[in-house]
Amino acid sequence: MATPHDNTIRARHARGSHAPQGAAAPVSREDAVGHRRDEVPIDLARAVPMRRWSWIVVMLLASVLFCWLTYALSWQRGVADLRVNAGARVERYAGSLRSTVDRYEFLPYLLSLHPYVHDLLLNPKDKAVVQRANDYLFDVNQRAKASAAYVIDANGLALAASNWREKATFVGQEYRFRPYFIDAIKGAFGRFYGVGTTSGEPGYFVSQPILVDGQIHGVVVVKLNLEWFQRAGADASEPVVVADDHGVIFLSSEPRWQYRSLTPLAPAVKAALDSTRQYYNQNVTPLAWSEDERLDVDGEVVTVHDGRGAGKNRRFLAVQRKLGEPDWTLMYFAPLDQVIANARIAAVAAACLAAFTCLLGVAWNQRRQRVRDMLKSRELLQSAYAELGERVAERTADLQSANERLQTEVQERSRTEHELREAQSELVQASKLVALGQMAAGITHELNQPLSALRSFSDNTRVLIERREYDAAQENLEAIASLTDRMGKITGQLRLFAGRARRGDMEASVQRALDNTLMLLRGRLAGIQVTTTFARGLEDVQVACEGLRLEQVLINLVGNAIDAVVGAANPQASPSIWIDVDADDLWVRIYVRDNGPGISEAHMPRLFEPFFSTKEGGQGMGLGLAISSSIAQENGGQLVAGNVPGGGAEFLVTLRRVQRTGATIA
């Protein structure tokens, strides 16, 4: 089949055969091309292969440069993304460690103010004083969840400790060489992390000077165990370490890095560590690592040498944060294995693309040499195909990069969502435990008085039966049955300790509630003069409150008055309690007053807070006034406290008055 090119040649030959004589015959394209080829100089013919080799060398250099640029860009992008994630993680770890350390820094100060600690320093030879201080430190340490708490005198000798029962107790040990003792005995706040010389366990020590009459008599120290941080930080593939101001790693999720130094230690630093025994029996050696690239002030690319061959060396993106006080540095090592792998994959893809481009160029050039006589449209079409292939390759690379970024973002969001779910579960569990604790504490407090009364009634009943006074014993049994019903009502109202009860149409007689209260507490009222006064016409006054709850309020107030007038701290020669009731058209006021020592002005603002008590340990939970105030408020009233001029405390309960139909208001 004839091509258009062949038809054109035939037409030219046909036109040449009919040309007039004397005219020059047109030269065909083949002849012209052949003529030019024959006229090519020998030097130019030799120069064509040289120019071809030059193009090959240029393409190879361009391919190598392209692969290197692709690797560099992929590396920089991966490191930048990893830097953002590592920065977020190191901030989270630093915040967690900083909050743990800050949470316990107030504890030594509180311990230094306690009178038991002052008595210990003033009477270190008194065994009773020492034992009382040991018990107090043990109780505080158990509640604070610390490792240990101990008191050191001015000579560096530990006088009392929370671990006095243990074999490796701190009592009797000397700590004058420890920096936290040196700082505190000078009047400063001491901070120190080291390995314990007695227990051999590492910990963070915070110390506070003990001031007695303005003079420093000793030091109180609290030791915290921070080993949880290195266990909760990360696994071995993503190490998290904490270094002190000398650059010594004392916390590490990678066990082989612990007690290594980031830089070689100077002889003076080694001497200081030996003198303070900071890392007792630990040989501190430098960590084998090198800095490859500094990204910014807090970020750098490093290589950690394992020491077991070059193949075991690993590269990390190290991000650090300064904690301030104490002067620690937290470092998070993000592995660069995936970034390196992605950069290599990108370089290989670039090499394949470059090879494909080179091969396409060579093929295109050969094809051009073979069909250089073809139409210009064919040449333009091939050029368009080549350009389209390059654009497709570029778009493919862009789509692959976008896909990688999307996958990274999806993984990060999934991880964040998982962490949020875990945090939510922990908060729900914590809320359940808090509610359970509040209910248990409230029920324990409210059942205490009926149980005491039951014990008293049962003892009296046994004595009356032995005396054959059966009528009196029958009355005691009826009282026991009444108290049992009361305890059943208390346990049946658990919702009062978990939330607000629904208000209903309830009313109670003040006289009946007061009689029941005095009957319940008659065993404790022995030897106390109790005076009850009702204003004229108020002997049967009613208030808007359920009877059992009104009795709870009165039992708490009268019980506190009993403790105030017969307390061991300040017993009264003539203990007395006055209960006065008056009212107006809307409100009924019940006054409970005693002649005890009164309420301290420092305790007045916290008087109605839950679990706040001024009684000795084990004698009260600090819930009575909080529950009584809550009951008064739920029934539209209030409970206030104050001191009486001349001595004693007074509590005023104000409740709404219930008006009976046809009753006369006094």
Secondary structure, DSSP 8 states (H G I E B T S, - for coil): ---HHHHHHHHHHHHHHT--TTS-----HHHHHHHHHHT--HHHHHHHHHHHHHHHHHHHHHHHHHHHHHHHHHHHHHHHHHHHHHHHHHHHHHHHHHHHHHHHTTHHHHHHT-HHHHHHHH-TT-HHHHHHHHHHHHHHHHHHT-SEEEEEETTSBEEEETTTTSTT--TT-B-TTSHHHHHHHTTS-EEEEEE-TTT--EEEEEEEEEEETTEEEEEEEEEE--HHHHHHH--TTS-EEEE-TTSBEEEESSGGGTTEESS---HHHHHHHHHHTTTTT---EE--EEEEEE-SSSEEEEEE--SS-GGG-EEEEEEEEE--SS--EEEEEEE-HHHHHHHHHHHHHHHHHHHHHHHHHHHHHHHHHHSTTS-HHHHHHHHHHHHHHHHHHHHHHHHHHHHHHHHHHHHHHHHHHHHHHHHHHHHHHHHHHHHHHHHHHHHHHHHHHHHHHHHHHHHHHHHHHHTT-HHHHHHHHHHHHHHHHHHHHHHHTTHHHHS-----S--EEHHHHHHHHHHHTTTTTTT-EEEEEE-TT-TT-EESS-HHHHHHHHHHHHHHHHHHHH-SSS--SS-EEEEEEEE-SSEEEEEEEE-S----TTTGGGTTSTT---S-TTS--S-HHHHHHHHHHHTT-EEEEEE-TTS-EEEEEEEEB---TT----
